[in-house]
Amino acid sequence: MFKWKKAAAALAAAAMTVAGAGCTVGSGSAYAMTIDGEQINAGIYIYYSYASYMELTQTLQSQNSELDVKDDNVVKEQKMDGVSSEEWIKNKALEYCQRYVAIEKKFDELDLSLTEEESKDVESTIDSFWDTNGETYEKNGISKNSVKSVLENTYMTNEVFLYYYGVDGEEGTTEDDLKQYYEENNARVRYIKFDLTDGNGEALDDAGKKEMKAKVEDYLGEINALKGDEDAMEDEMDNVQSDYNAYVTSISEEAAAATATSATDADGNEIAATTEATTTTAETTTETTAAAEESAATETAGAEEAAETTAAEESASEETTTTEAAVETDENGSEVTTTTTAPYANEQIIAKVTTKENTKEEDVTYSPCKNVYDYAFGDGQKNYGVATVVEDDTAYYIVMCRDIKERMTEDDLWTETQQNTVISQAYSDAFEDMLDGWTGEQKVEKNDSAIKKYDAFKIDMDSSSQSA
């Protein structure tokens, strides 16, 4: 699924999460504007206006968690991109409407059509949504057909995008291009984390760190002694992980025993010792990842895309299955259940971090930490199949990178879903520029009285309220 499909679902859900304030608007049939000869009816404009309101308040909240965005007066006092909140909402709603028309016209021009499955998806989504929220939408002047038109437009956007940037599309995208993009922007990593804490979760002193480093280097030697046989190295890393887990358990038990207290009863008999609760902060399980349906850069959805920071930890893919059970028949005809371990259960696919302009480094999150991330996309790419120690302020890591190309098969990392995700990652910005080009050439005639009437601050999405 591409970001534009997610946009419709996100907008529909968002519209019911925050109750607006003030009077409700009427259900008048006036149009809000005409774009290249196509009238934008009131329902579509109101929908986009409220979507813009939601986007504004969510952005303001992310910038200042203390801001009361449920208070319209507070929201009205804010500015965004150098303009008042009210002006920003109007501008954003206009942008949505312009893109809506641009897609409608381009969809027809290219003689595209939605598949039967997509059409059914639209119908079922709208029916389900309307059963729950229809009354609230209608009292705000938004008809079922208007919401359906918006949802259909997101599917049309997806088809237009694929026409240009899908494999063998108008812009000449090839599967080899997509594979290369994915391989250059993702790293295949296996690591074990060794926390620099004691059994009570307290930071180790210098002597303790030295002892831990020696332990880690011993582990490293055992792993690299098997260099040349990556599967054997993986098995040894499993052994190291298990051994380290046991070590963490033992020091936690020792810490608990050290805090044990005893007492005597009134007759002087000893009462069994009790222990104070302790918390083991050391990470004792292998962090696993895998081919997630939608790895890579965080998306907030097509035309509604806000400023974003993509954290590698958000886009790392995770192995969804560690073990798989299968029922087979033995030579006597009896059913036997066999269990196999997923071959890459303990690997992680780390995506390159991409950020918006002016993003502060301290606002970026790396998985599992900045130093391991840097190694994975630096020296790790030159040393496949060799384990190394990477140091961080709070932990040591044994890290081994492997060639991601070995997993680029349709039943592993290179699924159809993954290909679509990569298309979106690689070409969304180019498509956004293309959309801007189309809308920049449009002739827009606003119905100022209607736009004033359909002010987003007058919309009331509180389903418990009554129409005015």
C-alpha positions in Angstrom: 0.0 0.0 0.0 1.3 3.4 -1.0 1.1 6.5 1.2 -1.9 8.0 -0.6 -4.1 5.0 0.3 -2.9 5.4 3.9 -3.8 9.1 3.7 -7.5 8.5 3.2 -7.7 6.0 6.1 -5.7 8.4 8.3 -7.9 11.4 7.5 -11.1 9.5 8.1 -9.8 8.2 11.5 -8.4 11.6 12.5 -11.6 13.3 11.8 -13.2 11.5 14.7 -10.4 11.7 17.2 -10.7 15.4 18.2 -14.0 17.2 18.8 -14.1 20.6 17.2 -15.8 23.6 18.9 -18.4 26.2 17.9 -21.5 26.0 15.7 -22.0 23.4 13.0 -22.1 24.4 9.4 -25.1 23.9 7.2 -25.5 21.3 4.6 -25.8 23.8 1.7 -25.0 22.6 -1.8 -23.0 25.6 -2.8 -19.6 25.0 -4.3 -16.5 26.3 -2.6 -14.4 26.9 -5.7 -13.9 26.1 -9.4 -10.6 24.6 -10.5 -10.0 24.4 -14.3 -13.7 24.4 -14.8 -14.4 21.6 -12.2 -16.5 22.7 -9.2 -15.5 21.6 -5.8 -18.7 20.9 -3.9 -19.2 22.0 -0.3 -18.8 18.5 1.2 -15.4 17.9 -0.4 -14.1 21.3 0.7 -15.4 20.9 4.2 -13.7 17.5 4.4 -10.4 18.8 3.3 -10.8 21.9 5.5 -11.2 19.7 8.6 -8.4 17.5 7.4 -6.2 20.6 7.3 -7.4 21.6 10.7 -6.4 18.2 12.1 -3.0 18.3 10.4 -2.3 21.7 11.9 -3.3 20.8 15.4 -1.3 17.5 15.3 1.8 19.4 14.1 1.4 22.1 16.7 1.0 19.4 19.4 4.2 17.7 18.2 6.1 21.0 18.4 4.7 21.8 21.9 3.1 19.0 23.9 1.9 21.5 26.5 -0.3 23.4 24.0 -4.0 22.8 24.4 -5.0 22.2 20.8 -8.6 21.3 21.9 -9.1 25.0 22.6 -9.9 26.7 19.3 -8.9 30.1 20.7 -5.4 28.8 21.5 -5.1 27.3 18.1 -6.2 30.5 16.4 -3.4 32.4 18.2 -0.7 30.1 16.6 1.2 30.6 13.4 2.5 28.0 10.9 4.9 28.7 8.1 4.7 32.4 8.8 1.0 32.7 8.5 -1.9 32.6 10.9 -3.4 29.2 11.7 -6.7 30.2 10.0 -4.8 31.2 6.8 -2.7 28.1 6.9 -5.8 25.9 7.1 -7.4 27.6 4.1 -4.2 27.3 2.1 -3.8 23.6 2.9 -7.5 22.9 2.0 -7.0 24.7 -1.3 -3.9 22.6 -1.9 -5.9 19.4 -1.3 -8.6 20.5 -3.6 -6.1 21.4 -6.4 -4.5 18.0 -6.1 -7.9 16.4 -6.1 -8.7 18.0 -9.5 -5.3 17.4 -10.9 -5.5 13.7 -10.2 -9.1 13.4 -11.5 -8.1 15.0 -14.8 -4.8 13.1 -15.2 -6.6 9.8 -14.4 -9.0 10.4 -17.2 -6.4 11.7 -19.6 -4.3 8.5 -19.1 -7.5 6.4 -19.5 -6.8 4.6 -16.2 -9.3 2.7 -14.2 -9.6 1.2 -10.7 -9.6 -2.5 -10.5 -12.7 -4.4 -9.4 -11.0 -5.2 -6.1 -10.2 -1.5 -5.5 -13.7 -0.5 -6.3 -15.1 -3.0 -3.8 -12.5 -1.9 -1.2 -13.8 1.7 -1.6 -17.4 0.6 -1.3 -16.9 -1.5 1.8 -14.7 1.1 3.5 -17.2 3.8 3.0 -20.2 1.7 4.1 -18.4 0.7 7.3 -17.3 4.2 8.0 -20.7 5.7 7.3 -22.5 3.3 9.6 -20.4 4.7 12.5 -19.8 8.3 11.5 -22.3 9.2 8.8 -24.7 11.2 11.0 -21.8 13.4 12.3 -20.5 14.0 8.9 -23.9 14.9 7.4 -24.7 17.4 10.1 -21.5 19.1 9.1 -22.4 19.3 5.4 -20.3 16.3 4.3 -22.2 13.7 2.3 -21.4 10.1 1.9 -20.7 10.7 -1.8 -18.2 13.4 -1.0 -16.2 11.1 1.3 -16.4 8.4 -1.3 -15.0 10.8 -3.9 -12.1 11.7 -1.6 -11.3 8.0 -1.0 -11.6 7.1 -4.7 -9.2 10.0 -5.4 -6.5 8.5 -3.2 -6.8 5.2 -5.2 -6.6 7.2 -8.4 -3.5 8.9 -7.1 -1.9 5.6 -6.5 -2.7 4.4 -10.1 -1.3 7.7 -11.6 1.8 7.3 -9.5 2.4 3.8 -10.7 1.7 4.8 -14.3 4.8 7.1 -14.1 7.0 5.4 -11.6 6.0 1.7 -11.4 8.2 -0.9 -12.9 8.4 -0.3 -16.7 6.3 2.9 -16.2 6.5 6.1 -18.2 9.5 7.3 -16.3 11.5 4.2 -17.1 11.8 2.6 -13.7 13.2 -0.9 -13.8 13.2 -3.7 -11.2 17.0 -3.5 -11.2 16.9 0.2 -10.3 14.6 -0.6 -7.4 16.8 -3.4 -6.2 19.9 -1.2 -6.3 18.1 1.5 -4.4 17.0 -1.0 -1.7 20.5 -2.5 -1.4 22.1 0.9 -1.1 19.7 2.1 1.5 19.5 -1.0 3.8 22.1 -3.0 5.7 21.8 -6.6 6.8 23.1 -6.9 10.4 23.4 -9.3 13.3 24.4 -8.0 16.7 24.6 -8.8 20.4 24.3 -6.1 23.0 26.3 -6.2 26.2 25.1 -3.7 28.7 27.6 -1.8 30.8 25.6 -2.3 34.0 25.8 -4.5 37.1 23.2 -6.8 38.5 21.4 -3.9 40.1 21.3 -2.0 36.8 23.9 0.5 38.0 26.6 1.7 35.6 29.9 -0.3 35.8 33.0 1.4 37.0 36.2 1.5 35.0 37.3 -1.9 36.3 33.9 -3.4 35.6 34.0 -2.0 32.0 37.5 -3.5 31.5 36.3 -6.9 32.7 33.2 -6.7 30.4 35.4 -5.7 27.4 37.7 -8.7 28.0 34.6 -11.0 28.1 33.3 -9.5 24.9 36.6 -9.9 23.1 36.8 -13.5 24.2 33.4 -14.0 22.6 34.6 -12.2 19.5 37.5 -14.6 19.2 35.3 -17.6 19.4 33.0 -16.3 16.7 35.8 -15.2 14.3 37.6 -18.5 14.7 34.9 -19.8 12.4 35.4 -17.1 9.8 34.6 -18.4 6.3 31.6 -20.4 7.5 28.9 -17.7 8.1 26.3 -20.2 9.2 28.6 -21.6 11.8 29.4 -18.1 13.0 25.7 -17.4 13.3 25.3 -20.6 15.4 28.2 -19.4 17.6 26.6 -16.0 18.0 23.5 -17.9 19.3 25.7 -19.7 21.8 27.2 -16.4 22.9 23.8 -14.8 23.3 22.7 -17.7 25.5 25.8 -17.6 27.5 25.5 -13.9 28.1 21.8 -14.3 29.0 22.8 -16.8 31.7 25.5 -14.4 32.9 23.0 -11.6 33.3 20.7 -13.9 35.2 23.5 -15.0 37.5 24.6 -11.4 38.4 21.0 -10.4 39.0 20.5 -13.3 41.4 23.7 -12.4 43.1 22.6 -8.8 43.5 19.3 -10.0 44.9 21.0 -12.4 47.3 23.2 -9.5 48.5 20.1 -7.5 49.5 18.5 -10.4 51.3 17.4 -9.7 54.8 16.6 -12.0 57.7 14.9 -11.6 61.1 13.9 -13.5 64.2 10.5 -14.0 65.7 9.4 -13.2 69.2 10.9 -16.5 70.4 14.2 -15.9 68.8 13.6 -18.3 65.9 15.1 -17.2 62.5 12.6 -16.2 59.9 13.4 -17.2 56.3 15.3 -14.5 54.4 13.4 -12.3 52.0 14.9 -10.4 49.1 14.3 -6.9 47.9 13.1 -6.7 44.4 15.8 -5.9 41.8 15.4 -5.0 38.2 17.7 -6.4 35.6 18.3 -3.7 33.0 20.7 -5.7 30.9 19.1 -6.7 27.6 18.8 -10.5 27.7 17.1 -11.3 24.5 18.3 -11.0 21.0 16.8 -8.1 19.2 15.3 -9.5 16.0 14.0 -7.9 12.9 12.8 -8.7 9.4 11.1 -8.0 6.2 8.3 -5.9 7.3 5.5 -5.2 4.9 6.4 -1.5 4.9 10.1 -1.0 5.8 12.1 2.2 5.3 11.4 5.8 5.7 8.5 6.9 7.9 5.6 8.2 5.8 2.8 10.5 6.9 0.9 10.1 3.7 1.0 11.7 0.2 -0.5 15.1 -0.1 -0.9 15.3 3.7 2.8 14.7 4.2 4.1 16.8 7.1 7.7 17.4 8.1 9.2 14.1 9.1 12.3 12.5 10.6 12.9 8.9 9.6 14.4 6.9 12.4 16.2 3.7 11.4 14.6 1.9 14.2 11.2 2.7 12.8 12.0 1.4 9.4 14.1 -1.7 10.4 12.3 -4.8 9.2 11.6 -7.6 11.6 11.6 -11.4 11.1 8.0 -12.3 11.8 8.5 -15.9 12.6 11.2 -17.5 14.7 9.9 -21.1 14.4 7.5 -22.8 12.0 5.6 -26.0 12.8 4.7 -28.5 10.1 2.7 -31.7 10.3 4.2 -34.5 8.3 3.5 -38.3 8.0 6.2 -40.8 8.9 6.7 -44.2 7.2 4.0 -45.8 9.3 1.4 -43.2 8.3 1.5 -41.5 11.7 1.4 -37.7 11.9 4.6 -36.1 13.2 5.0 -32.4 14.0 8.4 -30.9 13.1 9.6 -27.5 14.0 12.1 -25.4 12.0 13.8 -22.1 13.0 13.5 -19.2 10.6 16.9 -18.8 9.0 17.2 -15.1 9.6 15.3 -14.8 12.9 18.1 -12.9 14.6 19.1 -10.6 11.8 18.1 -7.0 11.4 17.6 -5.0 8.3 18.5 -1.4 9.2 17.4 1.4 6.8 19.4 4.5 6.2 18.1 7.5 8.1 16.6 10.3 6.0 15.6 13.6 7.6 14.0 16.8 6.6 16.1 19.8 6.1 17.2 21.5 9.3 16.5 18.4 11.4 18.7 18.5 14.6 20.9 15.5 15.1 19.7 15.0 18.6 16.2 14.5 17.3 17.2 11.5 15.2 17.0 8.0 16.6 19.3 5.3 15.3 18.9 1.5 15.6 20.3 0.1 17.8 22.7 3.1 18.4 24.5 5.6 16.3 27.9 3.8 16.4 26.5 0.5 15.2 24.5 2.3 12.5 27.6 4.1 11.3 29.5 0.8 11.2 26.7 -1.0 9.4 26.8 1.6 6.6 30.6 2.1 6.7 33.2 -0.5 7.4 30.7 -3.2 7.8 30.0 -3.1 4.1 33.6 -3.9 3.4 33.8 -6.7 5.9 31.0 -9.1 5.3 31.1 -12.2 7.5 33.6 -10.8 10.0 32.4 -9.9 13.5 33.7 -6.9 15.3 33.3 -5.0 18.6 31.5 -1.6 18.5 31.7 0.5 21.6 28.9 2.8 22.8 28.6 4.9 26.0 26.3 2.4 27.6 27.1 -0.9 25.9 29.5 -3.0 23.8 28.2 -4.7 20.7 29.4 -7.6 18.7 28.3 -6.9 15.2 28.5 -8.9 12.0 27.3 -7.6 8.6 26.3 -9.8 5.7 25.6 -9.2 2.1 22.0 -8.2 1.7 22.0 -9.3 -2.0 21.9 -12.9 -0.8 18.4 -12.3 0.5 16.9 -10.5 -2.5 14.5 -13.2 -3.5 10.7 -13.0 -4.0 10.1 -15.3 -1.0 12.3 -13.3 1.3 13.2 -9.6 1.2 12.2 -8.9 -2.4 8.4 -9.5 -2.2 5.9 -7.5 -4.3 5.0 -5.5 -1.2 8.6 -4.7 -0.7 9.0 -3.6 -4.3 6.0 -1.2 -4.0 7.5 0.2 -0.8 10.8 0.9 -2.5 9.0 2.5 -5.4 7.3 4.8 -2.9 10.5 5.6 -1.1 12.5 6.2 -4.2 10.0 8.3 -6.3 7.5 9.9 -4.0 9.4 13.2 -3.9 9.6 13.2 -7.7 5.9 12.5 -7.9 5.2 15.3 -5.5 7.1 17.7 -7.7 5.1 16.4 -10.7 1.9 17.1 -8.8 3.1 20.6 -7.9 3.7 21.2 -11.6 0.2 20.2 -12.6 -1.5 22.3 -9.8 0.8 25.3 -10.6 -0.9 25.6 -14.0 -4.4 25.5 -12.8 -7.0 28.3 -12.9 -8.6 28.7 -9.6 -11.8 30.7 -8.9 -12.7 30.9 -5.3 -16.2 31.3 -3.9 -15.1 33.5 -1.0 -18.5 33.6 0.7 -18.7 29.8 0.8 -15.1 29.4 2.0 -15.9 31.8 4.9 -19.0 29.9 5.7 -17.2 26.6 5.8 -14.6 27.8 8.3 -12.9 24.7 9.8 -13.3 26.3 13.3 -17.1 26.0 12.9 -17.0 22.3 12.2 -18.1 20.1 15.1 -17.1 16.5 14.9 -18.4 15.7 18.4 -20.9 12.9 17.6 -22.7 13.6 20.9 -23.6 17.2 20.0 -26.7 18.3 18.2 -26.9 20.2 14.9 -27.5 23.9 15.3 
